[in-house]
Amino acid sequence: MAKSTFAYCIYIQAAPERLWRALTQPELTRLYWFGMHIETTWQVGAPWRLVFPDGRLADSGQVLMVDAPYRLTLRWHNEWKPEMREEGDSVCHIVLEEEEGVVKLLVSHEMERETSAFIQAVAWGWPRILSNLKSLLETGEPIFPQAQ
């Protein structure tokens, strides 16, 4: 079966543990993810939810794998756009690798469908989110505005 995939790599000057906290703690995700936050226990099998600042559900899924502070795999389902919700689940892999004093952060999504509006959307969104994250951790300020 054909897949739609997205992969992105960015280097961030931060310790893996600091980057992991920024990826997993709601008070930090709000700072670079345009005011949104993630709700979960980060236990394998646990549900997770990405929530807009106004409380609406953006995305949801299940925690498939956790190896803090280096690997995270999530089943990911869009909840707020009908055409993407109908596409079903994707799988998101987040991998942190220490490399010469920085962390190489790899984010990928894959979906079992040839052409996916959801994968096209994450290909637009992840670079902005991760640029915000990098800027926040390296300078103290995200580069894109917080309002959604």
Buried (B, 14 or more C-beta within 10 A) or exposed (E): EEEBEBEBEBEBEBBBEBBBBBBBBEEBBBBBBBBBBBEBEBEEEBEBBBBBBEEEEBBBBBBBEBEBBBBBBBBBBBBEEEEBBEBEBBBBBBBBBEEEEBBBBBBBBBBBBEEBBBBEBBBEEBBBBBBBBBBBBEEEEBEEEBEE
